[in-house]
Amino acid sequence: DAGVTQTPRHEVAEKGQTIILKCEPVSGHNDLFWYRQTKIQGLELLSYFRSKSLMEDGGAFKDRFKAEMLNSSFSTLKIQPTEPKDSAVYLCASSPTGNTEVFFGKGTRLTVV
Amino acid sequence: GQQVKQSSPSLTVQEGGISILNCDYENDMFDYFAWYKKYPDNSPTLLISVRSNVDKREDGRLTVFLNKSGKHFSLHITASQPEDTAVYLCANSGGSNYKLTFGKGTLLTVTP
């Protein structure tokens, strides 16, 4: 069964680079989420799409983080420019509809040097 | 501010005991409450969830208690086993915005 697919699994970037993370949600799911996971802050919501429409863009993450969903089966998260403090695991998740189980991808581990 | 708060970053329980994990929230519009389990280097997976129209839900060794007036919900794990050792994340959503907001997690360690 095809769960949430994220690529790449690992990414190393130099400070100031632009990186693009990719996500394919579970087929038929309406909601898509991007989270950042760190040991200190836990899971922080970056962006939330409902039926491809951006519902939330994560407030504090607005300036260098941009998520897009050009079609219902593909989303990207662009970080531009990257900074060392962006080093974290980035998780994409999808859900059939609101207030139901959210399914997570395996994540992309980003290291910015 | 932190909308969903797990005040205990860690909890240690002996095998066979009851593990009690707690979560407080701020927004009384929340109507969906969930507990996720996360092993190291793995993504969270849903354990159990409940909607605001019930105060309690049981599923095997797991029970979720919801105290709406106190803006608090908890997860009880009976007969705790070493395999239950993991990070437990509470989460909730509701109102007009269905985004799922997570607590920072509680590391449960069950000792043999």
Contacts between the chains, C-beta under 8 A, distances in Angstrom:
chain1	res1	chain2	res2	distance
A	31	B	98	6.4
A	33	B	99	7.0
A	33	B	100	6.8
A	35	B	102	7.7
A	41	B	104	7.0
A	42	B	89	7.4
A	42	B	102	6.2
A	42	B	103	6.8
A	42	B	104	3.5
A	42	B	105	5.6
A	43	B	44	7.5
A	43	B	89	6.8
A	43	B	102	4.1
A	43	B	104	7.9
A	45	B	99	5.9
A	45	B	100	7.8
A	45	B	101	6.7
A	48	B	97	8.0
A	48	B	98	8.0
A	48	B	99	4.5
A	50	B	98	7.0
A	55	B	97	6.5
A	55	B	98	7.9
A	55	B	99	6.9
A	56	B	97	7.0
A	56	B	99	5.6
A	91	B	43	6.1
A	93	B	100	7.9
A	95	B	98	7.8
A	95	B	100	7.6
A	97	B	98	7.7
A	98	B	93	7.0
A	98	B	98	2.9
A	99	B	31	6.8
A	99	B	32	3.8
A	99	B	51	7.5
A	99	B	93	5.4
A	99	B	94	6.4
A	99	B	98	5.6
A	100	B	32	7.8
A	101	B	34	7.7
A	101	B	46	4.6
A	101	B	49	6.9
A	102	B	46	7.1
A	102	B	91	7.9
A	102	B	100	5.3
A	104	B	43	3.8
A	104	B	44	5.6
A	104	B	45	7.3
A	105	B	43	6.6
A	106	B	42	7.9
A	106	B	43	5.9
A	107	B	43	5.9
